[in-house]
Amino acid sequence: MSRDKFHRIILPLKDKLFRLAWSIVRDSAEAEDIVQDMFVKLWSKIDEWDNIENLEAYCFRATKNLALDRMESLEIRKTENISPELESSTFTDRVTPFNKLEETERYTLLYNCIDQLPEKQKMVFQLREIEGMSYREIADTLQMSEEMVKVSLFRARGRLKKQLSGRRE
């Protein structure tokens, strides 16, 4: 039963957990290590899985906590030029170097703006807009009310809109 849960529920979260860890540490190798560490810790608690109400939320919370701990212990410096492995939004047969550069600059600008958000707003924005989680899932993951999730998301969107519109002028 537990191995089945691991393959059915936990392993499919690997990419989402990686993106969450990367959004905190901004280093692909560190993010991979964090996800792997989370899987190892979770596997070591296999007997306790039936006591965990929402295993998916638990995984996101554990990944977030491990990433924040890693940030503190290693004092990783965020860099502007690293971007995660993102799928191209350009669906043409010809992707020119200019298109790739433009896309990279867009992602860099967006992630720099997201980095300037307060921690709670950054996490809510990441989980809702990038990972596509519901308000309830975010509330469970971050251990906050759905109303606070909505308020944080509203404020994050407002700040991002203000930051991005200010940079265009």
Buried (B, 14 or more C-beta within 10 A) or exposed (E): EEEEBBEEEBEEBBEBBBBBBBBBBBBBEBBBBBBEBBBEEBEEEEEEBEEBEEBBBBBBBBBBEBBBEBBEEEEBEEEEEEBBEEEEEEEEEEEEEEBEEEBEEEBBBBBEBBEEBEEBBBBBBBBBBBBEBEBEBBBBBBEBEBEBBBBBBEBBBEBBEEBEEEEEE
